[in-house]
Amino acid sequence: MVSPSISNQAAEYLSQSPISIASAQMSPSTSGQISIEILEQNRRNQCVKLLNQARQQVQIQNIPAALNTIENVLQIAPDYIDALILKAQLLGTTGYFQDALPVANQVIQLDPGNDFGWCMCATLLANMGQMHEASDAIERSIALNPNNPEALAIRDAILSNLARNSLVEQDARSQLAATSVGKQGGVKSFLIGALIQISALFVGATGASILIIRPQLPIIIAFLLESLALAILCVNAARGSYLYGIKRFMLTCATSLLALGILGGLYRFGYNWLMNKVIAFPPLIVPVLFLGFWLLAAAVLPLVVATGGLISGIIVGVRRKRQ
C-alpha cells in the first residue's frame, strides 16, 4: 500500500514531467539555431526599416541623407540587393555614372537573373558612352524579361545612338582622309596641278604671240587665249596654295620663274628678230608689247594670289585647330 506522501510526490512529479521532459529533449544546438534565426530576422527587419526610411528621404529630395541611410543598410547587410539597386539608381540620377556602375555590377553578380539590374547597367553604360557594352547588357535584360517596355525603349535608344555614332565615325574618317590628302596633295594631284600651270602658260604665250606670227587673225582670238590662260594660272595658284600649302606655292614660284625665263629668252635671243618684224610691219609693235606684258603678268599675278592663298590657308588651319 502506497503511503499518502509517496502519492503526493508522484502527483507532483507527473505534473512537472512534460516541462522537464521538453527541456531535456531541447539540445543546445537547437536553441542556438533559434537564436541565430531571431537575430537574422531582427537584422532583416532593421534593414527593411532603414531602406523604407531612405525611400522616404528620396521622396523629399534629400538624396545625401538617403545615400547615408543606404550605406548604413549595407554595413548591416552588404549583399542586400534592394539597397544596392536604390544606391545605383540615386548615383545614376545624380550623374555619378562611374560610381553607380560598380554597384549595378554587384547586383547582377549577386543575382544574374535580375533583369532590372541588367537594365540599370545598360542605362549607365549608355550614359558613359559605352554603347556596345550597353547594347549587350540591355539584350540580356530583355532576354530575362521580354515584356518590359522600359527595357525595350532603352534598347531602341541605344540602337539609334549606335547608328548615329557609326555615321559620325564614317564622316570623321572621310573628313580625316580628305584632310590628309588635302594637306599632302599627293603625287598625282601635284602632277595635275603642274600640268595645268604649264599648259596655261603655254596657251597664254601662244595667244600673246599669235598675232606676231599671223597678224591677219582677229585680235579677239589672242585676247581670249591670253585672258583664259591668265585666269587659270591665278585660280590654280591661289587654290593650290590655300589647300595644299607650301608645296603648291613652290610650284607657282617655279611657273613664275619659267614665265620670266621665257621673257628673258625672247629679249636675249629674239630681240633682233622681233625688231626686224616691227620695222618691216610697224603695227606689230602692239602684239610684241602685249607678249611682253602678258609674260610679266603671268610671272607676277599668280605669285601674288598664291601668297594670299597660302597665308589664308595657314590662318584657317590655325583657327580650326583652336576650335
C-alpha positions as CSV (number, residue, x, y, z in Angstrom):
1,M,0.0,0.0,0.0
2,V,1.4,3.4,-1.1
3,S,1.6,6.0,1.6
4,P,0.0,9.4,1.0
5,S,3.4,11.2,1.0
6,I,4.5,9.0,-1.9
7,S,1.3,9.5,-3.8
8,N,1.7,13.3,-3.4
9,Q,5.3,13.2,-4.7
10,A,4.2,11.1,-7.7
11,A,1.5,13.5,-8.5
12,E,3.9,16.4,-8.3
13,Y,6.3,14.7,-10.5
14,L,3.7,13.9,-13.1
15,S,2.5,17.5,-13.1
16,Q,6.1,18.7,-13.8
17,S,7.2,16.0,-16.1
18,P,6.0,17.5,-19.5
19,I,8.1,20.7,-19.0
20,S,11.0,18.8,-17.6
21,I,10.9,16.3,-20.5
22,A,10.6,19.1,-23.1
23,S,13.6,20.9,-21.6
24,A,15.6,17.7,-21.6
25,Q,14.8,17.0,-25.2
26,M,15.9,20.5,-26.5
27,S,19.5,20.2,-27.4
28,P,22.0,23.2,-27.1
29,S,22.4,23.3,-30.9
30,T,18.6,23.7,-31.4
31,S,18.4,26.6,-29.0
32,G,21.4,28.2,-30.7
33,Q,19.8,27.9,-34.1
34,I,16.7,29.5,-32.9
35,S,18.8,32.4,-31.5
36,I,20.5,32.9,-34.9
37,E,17.2,32.9,-36.7
38,I,15.9,35.5,-34.3
39,L,19.0,37.7,-34.9
40,E,18.7,37.3,-38.6
41,Q,15.1,38.2,-38.5
42,N,15.9,41.3,-36.5
43,R,18.6,42.2,-38.9
44,R,16.3,41.9,-41.9
45,N,13.6,44.0,-40.1
46,Q,16.2,46.6,-39.3
47,C,17.4,46.7,-43.0
48,V,13.8,47.0,-44.3
49,K,13.1,49.8,-41.8
50,L,16.2,51.7,-42.9
51,L,15.5,51.1,-46.6
52,N,12.0,52.5,-46.2
53,Q,13.5,55.5,-44.4
54,A,15.9,56.0,-47.3
55,R,13.0,55.9,-49.8
56,Q,11.1,58.5,-47.8
57,Q,14.2,60.7,-47.9
58,V,14.3,60.3,-51.6
59,Q,10.7,61.4,-51.9
60,I,11.5,64.7,-50.1
61,Q,14.6,65.1,-52.4
62,N,17.1,64.6,-49.6
63,I,19.5,62.5,-51.7
64,P,22.6,62.8,-49.4
65,A,20.7,61.6,-46.4
66,A,19.2,58.8,-48.4
67,L,22.6,57.7,-49.5
68,N,23.9,57.8,-45.9
69,T,20.9,55.7,-44.8
70,I,21.6,53.2,-47.6
71,E,25.2,52.9,-46.5
72,N,24.0,52.1,-43.0
73,V,21.9,49.3,-44.5
74,L,24.8,47.9,-46.5
75,Q,27.0,47.9,-43.4
76,I,24.5,45.6,-41.8
77,A,23.8,43.6,-44.9
78,P,26.4,44.2,-47.7
79,D,24.6,41.9,-50.1
80,Y,21.1,43.4,-49.7
81,I,20.1,43.7,-53.4
82,D,17.2,46.2,-52.8
83,A,19.6,48.6,-51.1
84,L,22.2,48.2,-53.8
85,I,19.6,48.9,-56.5
86,L,18.4,52.0,-54.8
87,K,22.0,53.2,-54.3
88,A,22.9,52.7,-58.0
89,Q,19.7,54.5,-59.0
90,L,20.4,57.5,-56.8
91,L,24.0,57.7,-58.0
92,G,22.9,57.4,-61.6
93,T,20.2,60.0,-61.4
94,T,22.7,62.5,-59.8
95,G,25.2,62.0,-62.6
96,Y,27.7,59.8,-60.8
97,F,27.7,57.1,-63.5
98,Q,31.1,55.8,-62.8
99,D,30.3,55.3,-59.1
100,A,26.9,53.8,-59.9
101,L,28.2,51.2,-62.4
102,P,30.2,49.1,-59.9
103,V,27.1,49.0,-57.6
104,A,24.9,47.8,-60.5
105,N,27.6,45.2,-61.5
106,Q,27.4,43.9,-57.9
107,V,23.7,43.5,-58.3
108,I,24.0,41.3,-61.4
109,Q,26.8,39.4,-59.8
110,L,24.7,38.5,-56.8
111,D,21.6,37.9,-58.9
112,P,22.4,37.2,-62.6
113,G,18.7,36.7,-63.3
114,N,17.8,40.2,-62.2
115,D,16.6,41.8,-65.4
116,F,16.3,45.2,-63.7
117,G,20.0,45.1,-62.7
118,W,21.0,44.4,-66.3
119,C,18.7,47.2,-67.5
120,M,20.3,49.6,-65.0
121,C,23.8,48.6,-66.2
122,A,22.7,49.2,-69.8
123,T,21.5,52.7,-68.9
124,L,24.7,53.6,-67.0
125,L,26.9,52.3,-69.8
126,A,24.9,54.3,-72.4
127,N,25.3,57.5,-70.4
128,M,29.0,56.8,-70.2
129,G,29.2,56.5,-74.0
130,Q,29.9,52.7,-74.0
131,M,27.1,51.9,-76.5
132,H,28.3,48.4,-77.5
133,E,28.5,47.2,-73.9
134,A,25.2,48.9,-73.2
135,S,23.6,47.0,-76.1
136,D,24.9,43.7,-74.7
137,A,23.5,44.5,-71.2
138,I,20.1,45.5,-72.5
139,E,19.8,42.4,-74.6
140,R,20.5,40.3,-71.5
141,S,17.8,42.2,-69.6
142,I,15.2,41.7,-72.4
143,A,16.1,38.0,-72.6
144,L,15.2,37.7,-68.9
145,N,12.0,39.8,-69.2
146,P,10.9,40.3,-72.9
147,N,7.8,42.2,-71.9
148,N,9.5,45.1,-70.1
149,P,8.5,48.2,-72.1
150,E,11.2,50.3,-70.4
151,A,13.9,47.9,-71.4
152,L,12.6,47.9,-75.0
153,A,12.6,51.7,-75.1
154,I,16.2,51.7,-73.8
155,R,17.2,49.2,-76.5
156,D,15.7,51.4,-79.2
157,A,17.6,54.4,-77.9
158,I,20.9,52.5,-77.7
159,L,20.5,51.2,-81.3
160,S,19.7,54.7,-82.5
161,N,22.8,56.0,-80.8
162,L,24.9,53.2,-82.3
163,A,23.6,54.0,-85.8
164,R,24.3,57.7,-85.3
165,N,27.7,57.1,-83.9
166,S,28.5,54.8,-86.9
167,L,27.6,57.6,-89.3
168,V,29.6,60.2,-87.3
169,E,32.6,57.9,-87.3
170,Q,32.3,57.3,-91.1
171,D,32.1,61.1,-91.7
172,A,35.0,61.7,-89.4
173,R,37.1,59.1,-91.2
174,S,36.1,60.6,-94.6
175,Q,37.0,64.1,-93.4
176,L,40.2,62.9,-92.0
177,A,41.1,61.1,-95.2
178,A,40.2,64.2,-97.2
179,T,42.1,66.5,-94.9
180,S,45.1,64.2,-95.0
181,V,45.0,64.1,-98.8
182,G,44.3,67.8,-98.9
183,K,47.3,68.6,-96.7
184,Q,49.7,66.3,-98.5
185,G,48.3,66.8,-102.0
186,G,49.7,63.5,-103.3
187,V,51.9,62.9,-106.3
188,K,49.0,62.7,-108.7
189,S,47.4,65.9,-107.5
190,F,50.8,67.7,-107.7
191,L,51.4,66.5,-111.2
192,I,47.9,67.6,-112.3
193,G,48.5,71.0,-110.8
194,A,51.8,71.3,-112.5
195,L,50.4,70.2,-115.9
196,I,47.6,72.8,-115.6
197,Q,50.0,75.6,-114.8
198,I,52.4,74.7,-117.6
199,S,49.5,74.3,-120.1
200,A,48.0,77.6,-119.1
201,L,51.4,79.3,-119.5
202,F,51.8,77.7,-122.9
203,V,48.3,78.7,-124.1
204,G,48.8,82.2,-122.9
205,A,52.1,82.6,-124.5
206,T,50.7,81.2,-127.7
207,G,47.8,83.7,-127.6
208,A,50.1,86.6,-126.9
209,S,52.4,85.7,-129.8
210,I,49.9,84.5,-132.4
211,L,49.3,88.0,-133.8
212,I,53.0,88.4,-134.3
213,I,53.1,85.2,-136.4
214,R,49.7,85.6,-138.0
215,P,48.8,89.4,-138.0
216,Q,45.7,88.8,-140.1
217,L,43.9,86.8,-137.4
218,P,41.2,88.6,-135.3
219,I,42.6,90.3,-132.2
220,I,39.7,88.7,-130.2
221,I,41.3,85.3,-130.5
222,A,44.6,86.4,-128.9
223,F,42.7,88.3,-126.2
224,L,40.6,85.3,-125.3
225,L,43.5,83.0,-125.1
226,E,45.6,85.4,-123.0
227,S,42.7,86.1,-120.6
228,L,41.7,82.5,-120.2
229,A,45.3,81.4,-119.6
230,L,46.0,84.1,-117.0
231,A,42.8,83.4,-115.2
232,I,43.7,79.6,-115.0
233,L,47.2,80.5,-113.8
234,C,45.8,82.7,-111.0
235,V,43.0,80.5,-109.8
236,N,45.1,77.3,-109.8
237,A,47.9,79.1,-107.9
238,A,45.6,80.5,-105.3
239,R,43.6,77.3,-104.8
240,G,46.7,75.1,-104.7
241,S,48.5,77.3,-102.1
242,Y,45.3,77.5,-100.0
243,L,44.5,73.8,-100.0
244,Y,48.0,72.2,-100.2
245,G,50.3,74.7,-98.7
246,I,53.9,75.4,-99.4
247,K,54.4,72.7,-102.0
248,R,51.9,74.2,-104.4
249,F,53.3,77.7,-103.6
250,M,56.7,76.5,-104.7
251,L,55.1,75.2,-107.9
252,T,53.7,78.6,-108.6
253,C,57.1,80.1,-107.9
254,A,58.6,77.7,-110.5
255,T,55.9,78.7,-113.0
256,S,56.6,82.4,-112.5
257,L,60.3,81.8,-112.9
258,L,59.5,79.9,-116.1
259,A,57.5,82.9,-117.4
260,L,60.3,85.3,-116.6
261,G,62.7,82.9,-118.3
262,I,60.7,82.9,-121.4
263,L,60.6,86.7,-121.3
264,G,64.3,86.9,-120.8
265,G,65.0,84.4,-123.5
266,L,62.9,86.4,-126.0
267,Y,64.8,89.5,-125.1
268,R,68.2,87.7,-125.3
269,F,67.7,85.6,-128.4
270,G,64.6,87.1,-130.2
271,Y,65.1,90.8,-129.8
272,N,66.7,91.3,-133.2
273,W,64.1,89.1,-134.9
274,L,61.2,91.0,-133.3
275,M,62.7,94.4,-134.1
276,N,63.1,93.4,-137.8
277,K,59.4,92.3,-137.8
278,V,58.3,95.6,-136.3
279,I,60.4,97.6,-138.7
280,A,59.1,95.7,-141.6
281,F,55.5,96.0,-140.3
282,P,55.1,98.7,-137.6
283,P,51.6,97.6,-136.4
284,L,53.3,94.5,-134.9
285,I,54.6,96.7,-132.1
286,V,51.3,96.3,-130.3
287,P,51.3,92.4,-130.3
288,V,55.0,92.5,-129.3
289,L,54.3,94.7,-126.3
290,F,51.3,92.5,-125.4
291,L,53.5,89.5,-125.4
292,G,56.0,91.1,-123.0
293,F,53.3,92.5,-120.7
294,W,51.4,89.1,-120.6
295,L,54.6,87.2,-119.7
296,L,55.3,89.7,-117.0
297,A,51.7,89.4,-115.7
298,A,51.9,85.6,-115.8
299,A,55.1,85.8,-113.7
300,V,53.8,88.3,-111.1
301,L,50.0,87.9,-110.7
302,P,49.9,84.1,-109.9
303,L,52.7,84.6,-107.4
304,V,50.7,87.4,-105.6
305,V,47.5,85.4,-105.4
306,A,49.3,82.3,-104.3
307,T,50.9,84.2,-101.5
308,G,47.4,85.3,-100.4
309,G,46.1,81.8,-100.7
310,L,49.0,80.4,-98.6
311,I,48.5,83.0,-95.8
312,S,44.7,82.4,-95.8
313,G,45.2,78.6,-95.6
314,I,47.5,79.0,-92.7
315,I,45.1,81.3,-90.8
316,V,42.1,79.0,-91.4
317,G,44.1,75.9,-90.4
318,V,45.1,77.6,-87.1
319,R,41.6,78.6,-86.4
320,R,40.3,75.0,-87.0
321,K,42.9,73.6,-84.6
322,R,41.9,76.1,-81.9
323,Q,38.2,75.1,-82.3
